[in-house]
């Protein structure tokens, strides 16, 4: 597919201000477009960046500003943190018009409130509407702000990109948007997870290759893995309860990569009360190269979330050739495909049984690895970038 020398502007705040989640989505999308469609020009609109490029390299060593990217930041009174956020919400449309892109793409659910003055075609990515599905997990003021922003963005956009069919259905149901205005474009994960896939799996014969990975010192030799924020919605406590049920016949360590606040303390209290604290290793954050090694050496990735917009760790696990266990319902079957095991996130006994099956049945492990790897191929960077470029070309 040939691009048409487009100039595309992005809301790039999350690129420079978020280490995971929306930051990963934004960095991966921009990097992939820059690589596969280098003839285009990419404008990155952001408040003055909080992360220096050196810090950003530590967070995501594969992201860098290339010759076809231009960083667009505010000056004057808008250089401060508060001023930058005000500029992004209320005045960035003026800067967009001065740069004259063909398309402006809000990557994280938002478009500026003066976007109606922008001459470019407008796209917004909506990741999820969890705040409407599960309002009990969000403060009332936050729900009010999110609803106002999401509604405004969807009404002003020429095209809405949903990151899953589940999110598209929610946009139609909760925001009353016509489905023909919404395009489902799946996200990819960092290509580091699959770029050197032959080092572990010999695909022609389904055999493992003996490769050594350097793991962070606190990670044990054998373990199952959880990756994600430590919040009630992500349901780490459900996983810990499943581990407790497996005692004493199966005492596999759990490595948790993520951080939280009150809910993390709740999980820690459960571990202490049940004498499990030595079985769980907590790591706040890992750079991609380290996290790749942790994924690949895990016996299984367990992602017991109640609800997601897509569930990127599931895809990262599939690309890492690691068996994946996640939840029934929501978008998880879209991300995980037929090679993933699905359990009721409210049922710790069912989750415990799935973990035991994966850890003790070699044939089950191999089938999950092979089917998961095959399913994940549709999410490679080149394919998702082409799908997005097709949307861009369709509206210019």
C-alpha positions, 0 to 999 in steps of 0.5 A: 500500500502506498501512502500519499505524502501525508502530513499527520498530526498526533496528540503526543502527550502520552508519548512523553508523559506515560511509561505504559498503557496509552504511552505504549500505544502512542509510541508504537503507533507513531514508530510503526508509521514512521518506519513503514511509511517514511515518506509522510511527515509526522507532527507530534503535538505535546506540552513541553516534554516531561521525560527527557529523550534519555529517560524515554530511551530507558522506558522504550529504547526503540522509540526515537525522533526520526527525520520525518517527525517534528515535535510541536510544543507550546511557548510563552505562558504555556511552557509550565506543566499547568499551562501545557495542559491548558494549551493541549485542551483549549488552544492546541487547535490554533497550533494544529492549523498553523502546521497545516496537517492533512489529518489530526489524530487524537491517540488517547480518547481526546480532541482539543475543545477548539478542534472544530476550528481545525481544517484537517480531517479529524480522527480519535482513538477510543480505547475503552468506556470502562468508566461507564460500564463500571462506574464504581471504579471511578470517582464521580468527577472523573466520570463526568470529565471523561464523559464530556471529553469522550462525547466531544471527541466522538462527535467532532471526529470524522472517523473514530478508531476503536481498538477492539470490537468490544470497544466499538460496541460500547461506543455505539451502546453508551455514546449512541454513535453510528457504527459506520463512523467507527473503524476497528484497528487493532493495536500492535505491541513493541516489535521487540517481542517478536523480532528475534522469534527464532531464538526460542522456538524452532517452528518447523518441529515445535522444539525449544532451543536452549537459549539463555536470557539475562533476567533481573536479579530478583526474578526466580528461575521458574515463575508465572507472570502478571503484567499490568497496573495493580488495580481492582479491575486488573484483579491481581487479588484473584490470581493470588487467591488462586495461588493460595488454593494450589498450596501445598501441591504447587508452589510456583512463584509469581512475578508481578510487573506493575504498581498500584496504591490502595489495592496493592496494599490490599493484595499485600495484606492478603499475602501476609495473612496467608503467609504467601509474601515470599512467593510473590516478587513485585517489580514496579517497571521494566524497560522493554528489553528486560520485560521481553526476557521476563515474558519469555522465561515465564511458565505462563502469563496470567492476566485475570482482569475483569474488563479491558479495551484490548489487553495488550499483555495478552498479545505480548505473551503470545508473541513471547511464545508463553502460554497465556491464561486470561478472562472470559468475556470482554475483549480477551478472545479478540486479543488471545485467540484460540490458543489461550485459556479463558477462566471466570475472573470471579472464580479463583478455583477455575483460575487455579485449575487452569494454572495447574493444567498449564504448569503440569501438561507439556502437550497443553503448553506446546499447543498453546504456544504454537496456536498463540504464536500463529494467531498473533501474526495478524497483529504485527506492526506492518499489518496494523500500520497498513490498516491504519494508513488505509483509514487515513487515506480513506478520509483525505 
